[in-house]
Amino acid sequence: MENSTRTPEELFFLENFNTDMVFRNIKRADYILLHAIRTHAGTRGRPGRTYLADLAKALDLPIPTLSRAMERLQDRGLVAWKTDSNAGQTYVKLTSKAVELMEDERRRLSIAYKRIRAEINDQELERTMETVKKITGILKESSEAPQKEF
């Protein structure tokens, strides 16, 4: 779709709120899931393992929803999904590919954050973040409520 055919509303959202542009190799949602797996690994004394039930509880997601996400991550080679016959539950482990991609993304986030902090003063950044939070709140409300014109 060319810019000339986009509405001002489309341009506003597509050009100003593309948080995925920060991530190069992993989608933002996948990064959040992989980070949660890493954070919860070993909570049952099994190093590197994150049980699906524990992850679902921590993320407040139904297990079927989380299972579909894990299947997608497994298909991309980012997690190994196995069954622990002793515990009678399934668990996931990050693959070396996931760890490498996450580290790359973390470096990129760090560089971007340092540049933001260097180029935008505290007051301007605080005002900007307040505005972004308001916009995010409006977007969330509009996605949950019946649409009405202002």
C-alpha positions in Angstrom: 0.0 0.0 0.0 1.5 3.4 -1.0 1.5 6.4 1.4 -0.9 8.3 -0.9 -3.6 5.7 -0.3 -3.2 5.6 3.5 -5.5 7.7 5.7 -4.1 10.1 8.2 -5.1 7.7 10.9 -3.3 4.8 9.3 -0.2 6.9 8.9 -0.4 8.1 12.5 -0.3 4.5 13.9 1.9 2.8 11.3 4.6 5.5 11.4 4.5 6.4 15.1 3.7 3.2 17.0 5.7 0.4 15.4 7.3 -1.1 18.4 8.3 -4.2 16.4 10.8 -2.0 14.5 13.1 -2.2 17.5 13.3 -5.9 17.2 15.2 -7.3 14.3 15.2 -11.1 14.6 12.5 -11.8 17.1 9.0 -10.4 17.3 8.2 -8.4 20.4 5.6 -10.9 21.6 8.1 -13.8 21.1 10.8 -11.9 23.0 8.4 -11.5 25.9 7.6 -15.2 25.9 11.3 -16.3 25.6 12.2 -13.9 28.4 9.5 -15.4 30.6 10.8 -18.9 29.9 14.3 -17.8 30.8 13.1 -16.0 34.0 11.1 -19.0 35.2 13.7 -21.7 34.3 14.7 -23.9 37.1 12.0 -22.8 39.5 11.3 -26.5 40.4 14.9 -27.3 40.8 15.3 -28.5 37.2 17.9 -26.2 35.6 16.9 -24.8 32.2 13.4 -26.2 32.4 10.2 -24.1 32.5 7.1 -26.1 33.1 4.1 -25.0 31.0 1.7 -24.9 33.9 4.1 -22.6 35.9 4.6 -20.3 32.8 0.8 -20.1 32.2 0.2 -19.1 35.8 3.0 -16.5 35.7 1.8 -15.0 32.4 -1.9 -15.3 33.3 -2.6 -17.2 30.1 -4.7 -20.3 29.5 -2.5 -23.4 28.8 -4.1 -23.9 25.3 -3.1 -20.4 24.3 0.4 -20.8 25.7 0.7 -24.2 24.0 -0.1 -22.7 20.6 2.6 -20.1 21.2 5.1 -22.8 22.3 4.4 -24.8 19.1 5.1 -21.7 17.0 8.3 -21.1 18.9 9.3 -24.7 18.6 8.6 -24.6 14.8 11.0 -21.7 14.6 13.7 -23.6 16.5 13.6 -21.3 19.6 12.4 -23.8 22.2 12.5 -27.5 22.8 9.2 -28.8 24.2 9.4 -32.0 26.1 7.5 -34.1 28.7 8.9 -34.8 32.2 7.6 -38.3 32.9 8.5 -38.0 36.6 6.4 -34.8 37.0 3.8 -35.8 34.4 4.0 -32.3 32.9 5.5 -30.7 29.9 8.3 -28.2 30.0 10.1 -26.0 27.5 13.8 -25.1 27.3 15.4 -22.3 25.3 17.5 -23.5 22.4 21.0 -22.0 21.8 19.4 -20.2 18.8 16.9 -18.5 21.1 19.6 -17.5 23.6 21.8 -16.0 20.8 18.9 -14.1 19.2 17.8 -12.8 22.6 21.3 -11.5 23.3 21.4 -9.8 20.0 18.1 -8.1 20.7 19.2 -7.2 24.2 22.3 -5.5 22.7 20.2 -3.6 20.2 17.7 -2.5 22.9 20.6 -1.3 25.0 22.1 0.7 22.2 18.7 2.3 21.4 18.1 3.1 25.0 21.5 4.7 25.5 20.9 6.9 22.4 17.4 7.9 23.6 18.9 8.9 27.0 21.7 10.8 25.3 19.4 12.7 22.9 16.3 13.3 24.9 16.4 15.1 28.3 14.6 13.7 31.4 11.8 16.2 31.3 11.1 15.7 27.6 11.2 11.9 27.9 8.9 12.0 30.9 6.3 14.0 29.0 6.7 11.8 26.0 6.1 8.6 28.1 3.1 10.1 29.8 1.6 10.9 26.3 2.4 7.4 25.1 0.7 5.9 28.1 -2.4 8.0 27.5 -2.4 6.9 23.8 -1.9 3.2 24.8 -4.8 3.5 27.3 -7.1 5.0 24.6 -6.1 2.2 22.2 -6.8 -0.4 24.8 -10.2 1.1 25.7 -11.2 1.4 22.1 -10.3 -2.2 21.4 -12.4 -3.4 24.3 -15.4 -1.1 24.0 -18.0 -0.6 21.3 -16.8 2.1 18.9 -18.2 5.6 19.1 -17.2 8.7 17.3 -16.1 11.8 19.1 
